Amino acid sequence: MTGFLKRVCLAVVVAVFVLSTAAVCFAQDPFTKLGRGVANTLTGWVELPKNVYSTSVEQNALAGMTVGLAKGAGMSIVRTSAGIYEIATFPFPLPQDYKPILEPEYVF
């Protein structure tokens, strides 16, 4: 093999290696969990208008102002509580591998 061909093969092998490990690099860690907890604690109240709006769009305005309001109030409490829990437990891998306890992870 010529020098140029060896360099091309080496570049391809390195590129394949880097691209195959990209998913592992996005693993959850304690500071991701802490950031998610802070974000959910501070933005938990956004669940209220979000659920009123989405229920109004999916059904009608009356449902948005009743069902959406109730659902939003409940989810505001749940998201804020989950944020406080994640702040308090960020050093520990609970649940396993620092995975989020709510889906979606953030209100937006």
N, C-alpha and C positions, 0 to 999 in steps of 0.2 A: 504494500500500500504506500501511496505517496504521502508526504507530510500534510498536504491539503485535505486528502481523504480521511486521514486519521483525525484531524481537527474537526471535521464535519461529523464523523461518527461520535467523537467525544462530546460535541455540542448536543447531538441528538440524545445521547444517553443521559447527560446532565439535565436536559429539558424534560425528558420523561420522568426522571427521578423527582425533580422539583414539582412538576404538575401532579404527580401521584401523591405527594405529601401535603398538598394544599388543603385538603379537607381536615387533616389532623391539626393544622395550624389554627383552625377556627374553633377549637374546642373551648368549652366554657371554663372559666377560672374564677377564683374568689372575687376579683375586682370587677369582672363582668357582672357577677351576681350583686355586688354592692351597688354598682351603677344602675342596674335594673331596679333594685330596691328603692334607691333614692328617686329615680324617675317615676316609679309607680306610686310612691308616697306623695310626691308633689303634684302629680297629674291625675290622681285617682278621681278627683271631682269632675274631670272632663267626661267621665262615663255618663253623667246625668244628661247633658245636652246631646251627647252623641247618640244615646239610646232613644231620646225623644225624637230626634231627627230621623234616625234610621227606621223607627217604628212608624212614623208619619209617612215616610216615603213608601215603605212596604205595604202598609194598610191604609190608614187615613189619619187626618189631623186629630180626631177625637181619640183614637187609639194611641196616638203619639203622646197626647197630653195625659192619658190615664195609665195605660199599660207601659208605655215607654218611660214615663216618669217613675213608676214603681220599679221597673227593671233597672233603670239608670241609678236610682237611689241605692238599690241593693248592690249593684255592681261597683258603685263608688266605694261602698264600705268594703266589699271583697277585695278590690284592687288596692286600696290604701292599706288594708290589713296585710295583704300579701307583700306589699312593699316594706312594711315595718318588720315583718317576719324575715324577709330576705336581708334587710340591714342587720338585724340581730344575729342571724346565723351565717353571715357571709364567709367566715373563716372555715366553716364546716361543709363538706360536700353532701349536703342534704337538700333536696333529693339527690340521688346518685349523680355524680359528675357535675354538680352545680346546675342541673337542668332547671328551667323555669317551672314554677308551680301553676302559672296561668298561661293559657293560650288565647289570643296572641300575647307575646311577652310584654308588649307595651300597648297603651290605649289607642295609639294611632296606627 
